[in-house]
Amino acid sequence: MPYVAAALVVGLVIVIHELGHLIAAKLCGIPVERFSIGFGPRIAGFRRGETSYWLAAIPFGGYVLPALDEQDFHHVAVRKQIAFALGGPVANVIAAYVGLVALGRFQLGLPMLESVAFGATQLVSGLGQLAHAIAALFAGSGQLSGIVGIVAAGGSRFGATAAGLVAFSISINLNLGILNLLPLPPLDGGRIVFALLARMYRPLLRLQAPVTLAGWVFMLGLMTYATIRDIGNVV
């Protein structure tokens, strides 16, 4: 049961991330063709206005697809492209902060104002620890986990108590939000970099598609390796 609960928390965090992109797109006036939770073929869904909302076959992922082809999207104002890319990470950081305030209020019994301050202090501390962990990962001394390892760690370390699951959601929100800001394709940070580079020298846009494809291949290979290693560790 703790592992099922941890898997549901991971799914919820991904939904929060994609909702952040969706809300940013709507606020910026960027038309959205599809909002999908999961990848692959559609299992269920509905359409509201210009946007189709999907539940897809492959869980633990998702995307927001603008109703613009690549050329038209690059004519959208750069500030709007950046806001769209930042929507997901910002939503995750906000969700982590709300979780920290809730822990301070209901788990530690702090007054509301102290809970707000506690949440801010812990958020800054968590961001600092995450930055250190990312630096260690690139230095070769950190550890990378796939979805199996994340769920296994969440189930074993945090259990299925409400406080434990909130703490786990805080950790996953921060990790997903900040890692997506790395300036690497196909992450949100990579999209921001390309938006800025295109503003300075538009012919660089021709490199975005092949570089992003290479980034997807690398990311999928890396996560496949991490998942196989996670399964081996669990077994």
Summary of the structure (lengths in Angstrom):
residues: 235
radius of gyration: 18.7
end to end distance: 17.8
largest distance: 56.6
contacts: 738
relative contact order: 0.13
helix: 70%
strand: 14%
